[in-house]
Amino acid sequence: MKRIGFILKVKDDKIAEYKKHHEAVWPEMQEALRRTGWHNYTLFIRADGMVFGYFEAEDSLQVALDKMAQEPVNLRWQEFMAPYFEGLGGSRPDETMLELEEYFHVD
């Protein structure tokens, strides 16, 4: 199992609304994440909107993203979430995730 960390940036004036949407993530989106191997998926956010995401996958971030790209609900969710993020440059949020290098771990 590979541990994957990534960052994204939510717009300052959209943080509360962004978090509210994650209190009720669409059930079909949650099922798609499970089906495509996003295990132990967790999101953290700083007061300035910096998001740190973590999940465990069988392979890599790119493989996990490629699998989700095949799920119709993912496109709808990414388009719905896009207005909340900074620096997308016309891309979807899942196309701009910056993967972090894992350099230490202890169980």
Gaussian input, Z-matrix of N, CA and C with variables (Angstrom, degrees):
# hf/3-21g

backbone

0 1
 N
 C     1     B1
 C     2     B2     1     A1
 N     3     B3     2     A2     1     D1
 C     4     B4     3     A3     2     D2
 C     5     B5     4     A4     3     D3
 N     6     B6     5     A5     4     D4
 C     7     B7     6     A6     5     D5
 C     8     B8     7     A7     6     D6
 N     9     B9     8     A8     7     D7
 C    10    B10     9     A9     8     D8
 C    11    B11    10    A10     9     D9
 N    12    B12    11    A11    10    D10
 C    13    B13    12    A12    11    D11
 C    14    B14    13    A13    12    D12
 N    15    B15    14    A14    13    D13
 C    16    B16    15    A15    14    D14
 C    17    B17    16    A16    15    D15
 N    18    B18    17    A17    16    D16
 C    19    B19    18    A18    17    D17
 C    20    B20    19    A19    18    D18
 N    21    B21    20    A20    19    D19
 C    22    B22    21    A21    20    D20
 C    23    B23    22    A22    21    D21
 N    24    B24    23    A23    22    D22
 C    25    B25    24    A24    23    D23
 C    26    B26    25    A25    24    D24
 N    27    B27    26    A26    25    D25
 C    28    B28    27    A27    26    D26
 C    29    B29    28    A28    27    D27
 N    30    B30    29    A29    28    D28
 C    31    B31    30    A30    29    D29
 C    32    B32    31    A31    30    D30
 N    33    B33    32    A32    31    D31
 C    34    B34    33    A33    32    D32
 C    35    B35    34    A34    33    D33
 N    36    B36    35    A35    34    D34
 C    37    B37    36    A36    35    D35
 C    38    B38    37    A37    36    D36
 N    39    B39    38    A38    37    D37
 C    40    B40    39    A39    38    D38
 C    41    B41    40    A40    39    D39
 N    42    B42    41    A41    40    D40
 C    43    B43    42    A42    41    D41
 C    44    B44    43    A43    42    D42
 N    45    B45    44    A44    43    D43
 C    46    B46    45    A45    44    D44
 C    47    B47    46    A46    45    D45
 N    48    B48    47    A47    46    D46
 C    49    B49    48    A48    47    D47
 C    50    B50    49    A49    48    D48
 N    51    B51    50    A50    49    D49
 C    52    B52    51    A51    50    D50
 C    53    B53    52    A52    51    D51
 N    54    B54    53    A53    52    D52
 C    55    B55    54    A54    53    D53
 C    56    B56    55    A55    54    D54
 N    57    B57    56    A56    55    D55
 C    58    B58    57    A57    56    D56
 C    59    B59    58    A58    57    D57
 N    60    B60    59    A59    58    D58
 C    61    B61    60    A60    59    D59
 C    62    B62    61    A61    60    D60
 N    63    B63    62    A62    61    D61
 C    64    B64    63    A63    62    D62
 C    65    B65    64    A64    63    D63
 N    66    B66    65    A65    64    D64
 C    67    B67    66    A66    65    D65
 C    68    B68    67    A67    66    D66
 N    69    B69    68    A68    67    D67
 C    70    B70    69    A69    68    D68
 C    71    B71    70    A70    69    D69
 N    72    B72    71    A71    70    D70
 C    73    B73    72    A72    71    D71
 C    74    B74    73    A73    72    D72
 N    75    B75    74    A74    73    D73
 C    76    B76    75    A75    74    D74
 C    77    B77    76    A76    75    D75
 N    78    B78    77    A77    76    D76
 C    79    B79    78    A78    77    D77
 C    80    B80    79    A79    78    D78
 N    81    B81    80    A80    79    D79
 C    82    B82    81    A81    80    D80
 C    83    B83    82    A82    81    D81
 N    84    B84    83    A83    82    D82
 C    85    B85    84    A84    83    D83
 C    86    B86    85    A85    84    D84
 N    87    B87    86    A86    85    D85
 C    88    B88    87    A87    86    D86
 C    89    B89    88    A88    87    D87
 N    90    B90    89    A89    88    D88
 C    91    B91    90    A90    89    D89
 C    92    B92    91    A91    90    D90
 N    93    B93    92    A92    91    D91
 C    94    B94    93    A93    92    D92
 C    95    B95    94    A94    93    D93
 N    96    B96    95    A95    94    D94
 C    97    B97    96    A96    95    D95
 C    98    B98    97    A97    96    D96
 N    99    B99    98    A98    97    D97
 C   100   B100    99    A99    98    D98
 C   101   B101   100   A100    99    D99
 N   102   B102   101   A101   100   D100
 C   103   B103   102   A102   101   D101
 C   104   B104   103   A103   102   D102
 N   105   B105   104   A104   103   D103
 C   106   B106   105   A105   104   D104
 C   107   B107   106   A106   105   D105
 N   108   B108   107   A107   106   D106
 C   109   B109   108   A108   107   D107
 C   110   B110   109   A109   108   D108
 N   111   B111   110   A110   109   D109
 C   112   B112   111   A111   110   D110
 C   113   B113   112   A112   111   D111
 N   114   B114   113   A113   112   D112
 C   115   B115   114   A114   113   D113
 C   116   B116   115   A115   114   D114
 N   117   B117   116   A116   115   D115
 C   118   B118   117   A117   116   D116
 C   119   B119   118   A118   117   D117
 N   120   B120   119   A119   118   D118
 C   121   B121   120   A120   119   D119
 C   122   B122   121   A121   120   D120
 N   123   B123   122   A122   121   D121
 C   124   B124   123   A123   122   D122
 C   125   B125   124   A124   123   D123
 N   126   B126   125   A125   124   D124
 C   127   B127   126   A126   125   D125
 C   128   B128   127   A127   126   D126
 N   129   B129   128   A128   127   D127
 C   130   B130   129   A129   128   D128
 C   131   B131   130   A130   129   D129
 N   132   B132   131   A131   130   D130
 C   133   B133   132   A132   131   D131
 C   134   B134   133   A133   132   D132
 N   135   B135   134   A134   133   D133
 C   136   B136   135   A135   134   D134
 C   137   B137   136   A136   135   D135
 N   138   B138   137   A137   136   D136
 C   139   B139   138   A138   137   D137
 C   140   B140   139   A139   138   D138
 N   141   B141   140   A140   139   D139
 C   142   B142   141   A141   140   D140
 C   143   B143   142   A142   141   D141
 N   144   B144   143   A143   142   D142
 C   145   B145   144   A144   143   D143
 C   146   B146   145   A145   144   D144
 N   147   B147   146   A146   145   D145
 C   148   B148   147   A147   146   D146
 C   149   B149   148   A148   147   D147
 N   150   B150   149   A149   148   D148
 C   151   B151   150   A150   149   D149
 C   152   B152   151   A151   150   D150
 N   153   B153   152   A152   151   D151
 C   154   B154   153   A153   152   D152
 C   155   B155   154   A154   153   D153
 N   156   B156   155   A155   154   D154
 C   157   B157   156   A156   155   D155
 C   158   B158   157   A157   156   D156
 N   159   B159   158   A158   157   D157
 C   160   B160   159   A159   158   D158
 C   161   B161   160   A160   159   D159
 N   162   B162   161   A161   160   D160
 C   163   B163   162   A162   161   D161
 C   164   B164   163   A163   162   D162
 N   165   B165   164   A164   163   D163
 C   166   B166   165   A165   164   D164
 C   167   B167   166   A166   165   D165
 N   168   B168   167   A167   166   D166
 C   169   B169   168   A168   167   D167
 C   170   B170   169   A169   168   D168
 N   171   B171   170   A170   169   D169
 C   172   B172   171   A171   170   D170
 C   173   B173   172   A172   171   D171
 N   174   B174   173   A173   172   D172
 C   175   B175   174   A174   173   D173
 C   176   B176   175   A175   174   D174
 N   177   B177   176   A176   175   D175
 C   178   B178   177   A177   176   D176
 C   179   B179   178   A178   177   D177
 N   180   B180   179   A179   178   D178
 C   181   B181   180   A180   179   D179
 C   182   B182   181   A181   180   D180
 N   183   B183   182   A182   181   D181
 C   184   B184   183   A183   182   D182
 C   185   B185   184   A184   183   D183
 N   186   B186   185   A185   184   D184
 C   187   B187   186   A186   185   D185
 C   188   B188   187   A187   186   D186
 N   189   B189   188   A188   187   D187
 C   190   B190   189   A189   188   D188
 C   191   B191   190   A190   189   D189
 N   192   B192   191   A191   190   D190
 C   193   B193   192   A192   191   D191
 C   194   B194   193   A193   192   D192
 N   195   B195   194   A194   193   D193
 C   196   B196   195   A195   194   D194
 C   197   B197   196   A196   195   D195
 N   198   B198   197   A197   196   D196
 C   199   B199   198   A198   197   D197
 C   200   B200   199   A199   198   D198
 N   201   B201   200   A200   199   D199
 C   202   B202   201   A201   200   D200
 C   203   B203   202   A202   201   D201
 N   204   B204   203   A203   202   D202
 C   205   B205   204   A204   203   D203
 C   206   B206   205   A205   204   D204
 N   207   B207   206   A206   205   D205
 C   208   B208   207   A207   206   D206
 C   209   B209   208   A208   207   D207
 N   210   B210   209   A209   208   D208
 C   211   B211   210   A210   209   D209
 C   212   B212   211   A211   210   D210
 N   213   B213   212   A212   211   D211
 C   214   B214   213   A213   212   D212
 C   215   B215   214   A214   213   D213
 N   216   B216   215   A215   214   D214
 C   217   B217   216   A216   215   D215
 C   218   B218   217   A217   216   D216
 N   219   B219   218   A218   217   D217
 C   220   B220   219   A219   218   D218
 C   221   B221   220   A220   219   D219
 N   222   B222   221   A221   220   D220
 C   223   B223   222   A222   221   D221
 C   224   B224   223   A223   222   D222
 N   225   B225   224   A224   223   D223
 C   226   B226   225   A225   224   D224
 C   227   B227   226   A226   225   D225
 N   228   B228   227   A227   226   D226
 C   229   B229   228   A228   227   D227
 C   230   B230   229   A229   228   D228
 N   231   B231   230   A230   229   D229
 C   232   B232   231   A231   230   D230
 C   233   B233   232   A232   231   D231
 N   234   B234   233   A233   232   D232
 C   235   B235   234   A234   233   D233
 C   236   B236   235   A235   234   D234
 N   237   B237   236   A236   235   D235
 C   238   B238   237   A237   236   D236
 C   239   B239   238   A238   237   D237
 N   240   B240   239   A239   238   D238
 C   241   B241   240   A240   239   D239
 C   242   B242   241   A241   240   D240
 N   243   B243   242   A242   241   D241
 C   244   B244   243   A243   242   D242
 C   245   B245   244   A244   243   D243
 N   246   B246   245   A245   244   D244
 C   247   B247   246   A246   245   D245
 C   248   B248   247   A247   246   D246
 N   249   B249   248   A248   247   D247
 C   250   B250   249   A249   248   D248
 C   251   B251   250   A250   249   D249
 N   252   B252   251   A251   250   D250
 C   253   B253   252   A252   251   D251
 C   254   B254   253   A253   252   D252
 N   255   B255   254   A254   253   D253
 C   256   B256   255   A255   254   D254
 C   257   B257   256   A256   255   D255
 N   258   B258   257   A257   256   D256
 C   259   B259   258   A258   257   D257
 C   260   B260   259   A259   258   D258
 N   261   B261   260   A260   259   D259
 C   262   B262   261   A261   260   D260
 C   263   B263   262   A262   261   D261
 N   264   B264   263   A263   262   D262
 C   265   B265   264   A264   263   D263
 C   266   B266   265   A265   264   D264
 N   267   B267   266   A266   265   D265
 C   268   B268   267   A267   266   D266
 C   269   B269   268   A268   267   D267
 N   270   B270   269   A269   268   D268
 C   271   B271   270   A270   269   D269
 C   272   B272   271   A271   270   D270
 N   273   B273   272   A272   271   D271
 C   274   B274   273   A273   272   D272
 C   275   B275   274   A274   273   D273
 N   276   B276   275   A275   274   D274
 C   277   B277   276   A276   275   D275
 C   278   B278   277   A277   276   D276
 N   279   B279   278   A278   277   D277
 C   280   B280   279   A279   278   D278
 C   281   B281   280   A280   279   D279
 N   282   B282   281   A281   280   D280
 C   283   B283   282   A282   281   D281
 C   284   B284   283   A283   282   D282
 N   285   B285   284   A284   283   D283
 C   286   B286   285   A285   284   D284
 C   287   B287   286   A286   285   D285
 N   288   B288   287   A287   286   D286
 C   289   B289   288   A288   287   D287
 C   290   B290   289   A289   288   D288
 N   291   B291   290   A290   289   D289
 C   292   B292   291   A291   290   D290
 C   293   B293   292   A292   291   D291
 N   294   B294   293   A293   292   D292
 C   295   B295   294   A294   293   D293
 C   296   B296   295   A295   294   D294
 N   297   B297   296   A296   295   D295
 C   298   B298   297   A297   296   D296
 C   299   B299   298   A298   297   D297
 N   300   B300   299   A299   298   D298
 C   301   B301   300   A300   299   D299
 C   302   B302   301   A301   300   D300
 N   303   B303   302   A302   301   D301
 C   304   B304   303   A303   302   D302
 C   305   B305   304   A304   303   D303
 N   306   B306   305   A305   304   D304
 C   307   B307   306   A306   305   D305
 C   308   B308   307   A307   306   D306
 N   309   B309   308   A308   307   D307
 C   310   B310   309   A309   308   D308
 C   311   B311   310   A310   309   D309
 N   312   B312   311   A311   310   D310
 C   313   B313   312   A312   311   D311
 C   314   B314   313   A313   312   D312
 N   315   B315   314   A314   313   D313
 C   316   B316   315   A315   314   D314
 C   317   B317   316   A316   315   D315
 N   318   B318   317   A317   316   D316
 C   319   B319   318   A318   317   D317
 C   320   B320   319   A319   318   D318

   B1=1.4542
   B2=1.5270
   B3=1.3082
   B4=1.4620
   B5=1.5264
   B6=1.3241
   B7=1.4609
   B8=1.5207
   B9=1.3287
   B10=1.4587
   B11=1.5211
   B12=1.3222
   B13=1.4546
   B14=1.5149
   B15=1.3267
   B16=1.4641
   B17=1.5246
   B18=1.3309
   B19=1.4623
   B20=1.5263
   B21=1.3103
   B22=1.4569
   B23=1.5332
   B24=1.3247
   B25=1.4700
   B26=1.5150
   B27=1.3480
   B28=1.4613
   B29=1.5290
   B30=1.3205
   B31=1.4607
   B32=1.5278
   B33=1.3274
   B34=1.4710
   B35=1.5246
   B36=1.3239
   B37=1.4640
   B38=1.5316
   B39=1.3313
   B40=1.4697
   B41=1.5352
   B42=1.3273
   B43=1.4656
   B44=1.5293
   B45=1.3172
   B46=1.4727
   B47=1.5253
   B48=1.3139
   B49=1.4591
   B50=1.5346
   B51=1.3263
   B52=1.4657
   B53=1.5321
   B54=1.3288
   B55=1.4652
   B56=1.5189
   B57=1.3178
   B58=1.4636
   B59=1.5327
   B60=1.3357
   B61=1.4710
   B62=1.5258
   B63=1.3140
   B64=1.4616
   B65=1.5260
   B66=1.3094
   B67=1.4689
   B68=1.5265
   B69=1.3239
   B70=1.4661
   B71=1.5308
   B72=1.3274
   B73=1.4641
   B74=1.5248
   B75=1.3023
   B76=1.4564
   B77=1.5231
   B78=1.3253
   B79=1.4760
   B80=1.5244
   B81=1.3341
   B82=1.4631
   B83=1.5330
   B84=1.3354
   B85=1.4624
   B86=1.5260
   B87=1.3229
   B88=1.4603
   B89=1.5235
   B90=1.3223
   B91=1.4609
   B92=1.5257
   B93=1.3263
   B94=1.4652
   B95=1.5261
   B96=1.3190
   B97=1.4694
   B98=1.5288
   B99=1.3164
   B100=1.4672
   B101=1.5319
   B102=1.3178
   B103=1.4673
   B104=1.5317
   B105=1.3290
   B106=1.4658
   B107=1.5246
   B108=1.3458
   B109=1.4558
   B110=1.5150
   B111=1.3160
   B112=1.4698
   B113=1.5277
   B114=1.3196
   B115=1.4677
   B116=1.5250
   B117=1.3294
   B118=1.4651
   B119=1.5309
   B120=1.3186
   B121=1.4705
   B122=1.5216
   B123=1.3175
   B124=1.4609
   B125=1.5180
   B126=1.3308
   B127=1.4619
   B128=1.5247
   B129=1.3187
   B130=1.4601
   B131=1.5229
   B132=1.3474
   B133=1.4580
   B134=1.5249
   B135=1.3283
   B136=1.4710
   B137=1.5208
   B138=1.3169
   B139=1.4634
   B140=1.5308
   B141=1.3368
   B142=1.4626
   B143=1.5286
   B144=1.3294
   B145=1.4629
   B146=1.5164
   B147=1.3219
   B148=1.4661
   B149=1.5252
   B150=1.3224
   B151=1.4605
   B152=1.5259
   B153=1.3183
   B154=1.4576
   B155=1.5125
   B156=1.3263
   B157=1.4523
   B158=1.5152
   B159=1.3183
   B160=1.4625
   B161=1.5148
   B162=1.3306
   B163=1.4566
   B164=1.5181
   B165=1.3087
   B166=1.4574
   B167=1.5207
   B168=1.3344
   B169=1.4599
   B170=1.5186
   B171=1.3048
   B172=1.4600
   B173=1.5213
   B174=1.3244
   B175=1.4523
   B176=1.5211
   B177=1.3256
   B178=1.4550
   B179=1.5203
   B180=1.3312
   B181=1.4581
   B182=1.5233
   B183=1.3177
   B184=1.4605
   B185=1.5255
   B186=1.3157
   B187=1.4628
   B188=1.5289
   B189=1.3289
   B190=1.4712
   B191=1.5261
   B192=1.3248
   B193=1.4636
   B194=1.5268
   B195=1.3253
   B196=1.4626
   B197=1.5241
   B198=1.3173
   B199=1.4719
   B200=1.5248
   B201=1.3349
   B202=1.4652
   B203=1.5250
   B204=1.3232
   B205=1.4710
   B206=1.5225
   B207=1.3297
   B208=1.4604
   B209=1.5341
   B210=1.3239
   B211=1.4661
   B212=1.5346
   B213=1.3351
   B214=1.4693
   B215=1.5329
   B216=1.3126
   B217=1.4567
   B218=1.5251
   B219=1.3134
   B220=1.4608
   B221=1.5236
   B222=1.3086
   B223=1.4579
   B224=1.5254
   B225=1.3237
   B226=1.4712
   B227=1.5189
   B228=1.3550
   B229=1.4615
   B230=1.5282
   B231=1.3261
   B232=1.4644
   B233=1.5294
   B234=1.3049
   B235=1.4636
   B236=1.5279
   B237=1.3192
   B238=1.4679
   B239=1.5265
   B240=1.3234
   B241=1.4624
   B242=1.5317
   B243=1.3200
   B244=1.4640
   B245=1.5338
   B246=1.3425
   B247=1.4658
   B248=1.5395
   B249=1.3047
   B250=1.4629
   B251=1.5299
   B252=1.3219
   B253=1.4593
   B254=1.5209
   B255=1.3302
   B256=1.4604
   B257=1.5216
   B258=1.3198
   B259=1.4499
   B260=1.5119
   B261=1.3248
   B262=1.4631
   B263=1.5250
   B264=1.3075
   B265=1.4631
   B266=1.5177
   B267=1.3246
   B268=1.4550
   B269=1.5204
   B270=1.3271
   B271=1.4659
   B272=1.5212
   B273=1.3239
   B274=1.4616
   B275=1.5300
   B276=1.3357
   B277=1.4667
   B278=1.5260
   B279=1.3382
   B280=1.4645
   B281=1.5293
   B282=1.3153
   B283=1.4655
   B284=1.5279
   B285=1.3268
   B286=1.4650
   B287=1.5261
   B288=1.3213
   B289=1.4662
   B290=1.5289
   B291=1.3189
   B292=1.4577
   B293=1.5208
   B294=1.3210
   B295=1.4608
   B296=1.5210
   B297=1.3170
   B298=1.4544
   B299=1.5210
   B300=1.3093
   B301=1.4618
   B302=1.5281
   B303=1.3158
   B304=1.4658
   B305=1.5187
   B306=1.3157
   B307=1.4687
   B308=1.5250
   B309=1.3294
   B310=1.4568
   B311=1.5110
   B312=1.3324
   B313=1.4577
   B314=1.5140
   B315=1.3143
   B316=1.4665
   B317=1.5246
   B318=1.3197
   B319=1.4673
   B320=1.5005
   A1=108.03
   A2=116.62
   A3=122.32
   A4=109.35
   A5=116.45
   A6=122.16
   A7=107.97
   A8=116.40
   A9=121.26
   A10=109.37
   A11=115.87
   A12=122.51
   A13=109.07
   A14=116.46
   A15=120.67
   A16=109.34
   A17=115.22
   A18=120.16
   A19=110.53
   A20=113.91
   A21=125.34
   A22=106.55
   A23=117.63
   A24=120.58
   A25=110.04
   A26=115.74
   A27=122.79
   A28=108.11
   A29=116.46
   A30=121.56
   A31=109.46
   A32=115.88
   A33=121.58
   A34=112.89
   A35=117.14
   A36=120.75
   A37=113.20
   A38=117.39
   A39=121.37
   A40=112.75
   A41=117.82
   A42=121.08
   A43=112.38
   A44=117.56
   A45=120.56
   A46=111.31
   A47=116.82
   A48=120.60
   A49=110.85
   A50=116.51
   A51=121.81
   A52=110.37
   A53=116.44
   A54=120.26
   A55=110.90
   A56=117.62
   A57=121.78
   A58=110.89
   A59=116.74
   A60=119.53
   A61=111.19
   A62=117.37
   A63=119.89
   A64=112.88
   A65=117.11
   A66=120.27
   A67=110.45
   A68=115.91
   A69=120.69
   A70=110.03
   A71=116.80
   A72=120.36
   A73=107.90
   A74=115.59
   A75=120.94
   A76=110.58
   A77=117.61
   A78=120.18
   A79=112.87
   A80=117.88
   A81=119.62
   A82=111.71
   A83=117.20
   A84=120.36
   A85=109.84
   A86=116.68
   A87=120.25
   A88=111.04
   A89=116.48
   A90=120.66
   A91=110.88
   A92=117.36
   A93=120.99
   A94=110.45
   A95=117.55
   A96=120.78
   A97=110.41
   A98=116.63
   A99=120.19
   A100=111.02
   A101=115.14
   A102=121.37
   A103=111.62
   A104=117.24
   A105=120.69
   A106=112.73
   A107=117.03
   A108=119.99
   A109=117.25
   A110=118.24
   A111=121.38
   A112=107.73
   A113=116.38
   A114=121.97
   A115=110.94
   A116=115.28
   A117=121.19
   A118=111.11
   A119=116.61
   A120=122.35
   A121=109.18
   A122=115.77
   A123=122.36
   A124=109.39
   A125=116.51
   A126=121.97
   A127=109.47
   A128=115.09
   A129=123.03
   A130=107.16
   A131=117.30
   A132=120.20
   A133=110.28
   A134=115.33
   A135=120.83
   A136=108.63
   A137=116.19
   A138=121.62
   A139=112.11
   A140=118.13
   A141=121.16
   A142=112.81
   A143=117.88
   A144=121.59
   A145=115.29
   A146=117.80
   A147=119.25
   A148=108.40
   A149=116.12
   A150=122.73
   A151=108.79
   A152=114.95
   A153=121.65
   A154=106.90
   A155=116.05
   A156=121.30
   A157=109.89
   A158=115.06
   A159=121.50
   A160=108.38
   A161=115.74
   A162=119.97
   A163=108.91
   A164=115.07
   A165=121.77
   A166=107.68
   A167=115.15
   A168=120.91
   A169=109.42
   A170=115.33
   A171=120.46
   A172=111.59
   A173=117.94
   A174=120.18
   A175=111.89
   A176=118.04
   A177=122.45
   A178=109.77
   A179=115.66
   A180=119.70
   A181=109.65
   A182=117.64
   A183=120.09
   A184=112.07
   A185=117.67
   A186=120.32
   A187=109.82
   A188=117.57
   A189=121.23
   A190=110.53
   A191=117.58
   A192=121.19
   A193=110.88
   A194=116.60
   A195=120.04
   A196=111.26
   A197=117.12
   A198=120.46
   A199=110.40
   A200=117.29
   A201=119.81
   A202=111.33
   A203=117.46
   A204=120.69
   A205=111.54
   A206=117.54
   A207=122.28
   A208=112.58
   A209=116.82
   A210=122.11
   A211=109.49
   A212=118.57
   A213=120.56
   A214=113.63
   A215=117.88
   A216=120.38
   A217=111.26
   A218=117.69
   A219=120.36
   A220=111.27
   A221=117.65
   A222=120.48
   A223=110.31
   A224=117.18
   A225=120.33
   A226=110.97
   A227=117.73
   A228=121.43
   A229=110.81
   A230=117.46
   A231=120.75
   A232=111.08
   A233=117.37
   A234=120.95
   A235=111.00
   A236=117.04
   A237=122.26
   A238=110.99
   A239=117.80
   A240=122.94
   A241=113.73
   A242=118.53
   A243=122.05
   A244=114.68
   A245=119.90
   A246=118.85
   A247=114.45
   A248=118.10
   A249=121.36
   A250=113.20
   A251=117.72
   A252=120.82
   A253=113.31
   A254=114.48
   A255=122.56
   A256=109.72
   A257=115.93
   A258=122.25
   A259=117.13
   A260=117.90
   A261=118.88
   A262=111.92
   A263=117.66
   A264=120.48
   A265=113.92
   A266=117.73
   A267=121.32
   A268=114.40
   A269=117.12
   A270=121.24
   A271=110.06
   A272=115.52
   A273=121.08
   A274=108.81
   A275=117.53
   A276=119.28
   A277=113.67
   A278=117.23
   A279=119.04
   A280=112.83
   A281=117.31
   A282=121.06
   A283=111.80
   A284=117.10
   A285=120.55
   A286=112.94
   A287=117.01
   A288=119.84
   A289=108.79
   A290=116.83
   A291=121.03
   A292=108.45
   A293=115.77
   A294=120.03
   A295=110.21
   A296=115.49
   A297=122.38
   A298=109.62
   A299=115.82
   A300=121.56
   A301=109.58
   A302=116.20
   A303=119.82
   A304=108.46
   A305=115.86
   A306=118.60
   A307=113.41
   A308=117.96
   A309=120.73
   A310=108.69
   A311=115.90
   A312=121.94
   A313=109.01
   A314=116.44
   A315=121.43
   A316=108.07
   A317=116.67
   A318=121.04
   A319=109.02
   D1=130.44
   D2=178.65
   D3=-98.44
   D4=131.77
   D5=174.18
   D6=-88.09
   D7=130.34
   D8=-176.27
   D9=-125.23
   D10=129.31
   D11=174.69
   D12=-120.38
   D13=143.17
   D14=179.06
   D15=-148.03
   D16=162.33
   D17=176.75
   D18=-127.21
   D19=152.71
   D20=173.08
   D21=-146.18
   D22=164.72
   D23=-179.61
   D24=-125.40
   D25=120.65
   D26=176.30
   D27=-87.86
   D28=141.70
   D29=177.05
   D30=-61.19
   D31=138.83
   D32=-176.80
   D33=-52.63
   D34=-43.48
   D35=-175.73
   D36=-81.21
   D37=1.66
   D38=-177.69
   D39=-115.57
   D40=1.01
   D41=-172.85
   D42=-58.91
   D43=-51.22
   D44=-176.93
   D45=-60.27
   D46=-44.56
   D47=-179.35
   D48=-66.98
   D49=-40.88
   D50=177.23
   D51=-58.18
   D52=-47.83
   D53=179.57
   D54=-63.58
   D55=-38.87
   D56=179.80
   D57=-59.67
   D58=-41.41
   D59=179.11
   D60=-63.36
   D61=-29.39
   D62=-179.65
   D63=-81.08
   D64=-5.47
   D65=171.30
   D66=-77.48
   D67=-16.03
   D68=-177.74
   D69=-141.23
   D70=55.01
   D71=176.90
   D72=-60.37
   D73=134.91
   D74=-177.65
   D75=-51.95
   D76=132.15
   D77=179.37
   D78=-55.22
   D79=-37.96
   D80=179.99
   D81=-68.48
   D82=-28.08
   D83=175.22
   D84=-71.93
   D85=-42.99
   D86=177.35
   D87=-60.21
   D88=-41.75
   D89=179.87
   D90=-65.91
   D91=-39.59
   D92=177.97
   D93=-62.47
   D94=-41.77
   D95=177.46
   D96=-60.52
   D97=-45.62
   D98=179.17
   D99=-62.79
   D100=-45.97
   D101=-176.83
   D102=-62.44
   D103=-33.00
   D104=-176.63
   D105=-95.92
   D106=8.44
   D107=169.98
   D108=91.07
   D109=21.49
   D110=175.72
   D111=-87.04
   D112=94.05
   D113=-177.04
   D114=-97.85
   D115=145.78
   D116=175.58
   D117=55.50
   D118=38.36
   D119=-176.43
   D120=-73.49
   D121=125.80
   D122=-176.34
   D123=-139.41
   D124=139.75
   D125=175.48
   D126=-118.13
   D127=139.34
   D128=175.56
   D129=-125.48
   D130=148.95
   D131=179.03
   D132=-138.07
   D133=137.50
   D134=173.46
   D135=-86.65
   D136=166.21
   D137=-179.92
   D138=-60.60
   D139=-25.53
   D140=-179.54
   D141=-89.04
   D142=4.04
   D143=176.46
   D144=94.88
   D145=0.05
   D146=177.28
   D147=-71.32
   D148=123.46
   D149=-178.56
   D150=-104.04
   D151=131.65
   D152=170.31
   D153=-112.42
   D154=122.67
   D155=177.79
   D156=-110.20
   D157=145.63
   D158=179.53
   D159=-138.11
   D160=137.21
   D161=169.27
   D162=-156.23
   D163=168.10
   D164=178.01
   D165=-116.19
   D166=137.85
   D167=-176.93
   D168=-139.60
   D169=159.67
   D170=178.15
   D171=-67.49
   D172=-31.22
   D173=-171.96
   D174=-124.03
   D175=-98.62
   D176=-173.05
   D177=-138.10
   D178=169.70
   D179=174.87
   D180=-58.75
   D181=-45.59
   D182=-177.05
   D183=-62.15
   D184=-42.40
   D185=177.84
   D186=-63.36
   D187=-43.33
   D188=178.83
   D189=-61.71
   D190=-42.51
   D191=178.24
   D192=-65.96
   D193=-41.03
   D194=178.87
   D195=-61.53
   D196=-40.74
   D197=177.96
   D198=-64.81
   D199=-43.30
   D200=179.49
   D201=-66.48
   D202=-30.90
   D203=179.47
   D204=-62.64
   D205=-20.61
   D206=178.34
   D207=-83.89
   D208=-7.54
   D209=-178.41
   D210=-93.99
   D211=117.29
   D212=-178.70
   D213=-55.62
   D214=-35.56
   D215=-179.47
   D216=-64.92
   D217=-28.98
   D218=-178.88
   D219=-63.12
   D220=-44.20
   D221=179.09
   D222=-60.35
   D223=-43.87
   D224=178.38
   D225=-61.60
   D226=-43.71
   D227=-179.68
   D228=-65.35
   D229=-44.30
   D230=-179.08
   D231=-63.02
   D232=-41.18
   D233=177.68
   D234=-66.76
   D235=-38.06
   D236=177.87
   D237=-65.45
   D238=-38.66
   D239=-177.07
   D240=-83.76
   D241=-21.89
   D242=-173.85
   D243=-50.89
   D244=-41.93
   D245=-177.97
   D246=-63.79
   D247=-12.92
   D248=-177.90
   D249=-85.09
   D250=-13.93
   D251=-171.26
   D252=-105.61
   D253=149.63
   D254=172.67
   D255=-89.22
   D256=153.03
   D257=167.51
   D258=66.67
   D259=30.00
   D260=-179.84
   D261=-81.46
   D262=-24.46
   D263=178.07
   D264=55.78
   D265=36.12
   D266=-179.62
   D267=87.72
   D268=-4.05
   D269=178.12
   D270=-90.27
   D271=168.56
   D272=173.50
   D273=-83.12
   D274=157.44
   D275=178.15
   D276=-54.20
   D277=-41.46
   D278=-177.56
   D279=-71.12
   D280=-9.97
   D281=176.25
   D282=-91.48
   D283=-7.76
   D284=-175.92
   D285=-119.71
   D286=10.22
   D287=177.07
   D288=-61.18
   D289=127.39
   D290=176.18
   D291=-95.98
   D292=111.02
   D293=-178.42
   D294=-72.86
   D295=137.98
   D296=178.08
   D297=-96.71
   D298=147.97
   D299=177.40
   D300=-81.76
   D301=126.26
   D302=172.96
   D303=-79.59
   D304=125.60
   D305=-178.40
   D306=-127.64
   D307=-2.74
   D308=175.97
   D309=-158.75
   D310=143.54
   D311=176.74
   D312=-156.14
   D313=140.98
   D314=172.51
   D315=-138.46
   D316=138.40
   D317=175.48
   D318=-95.45

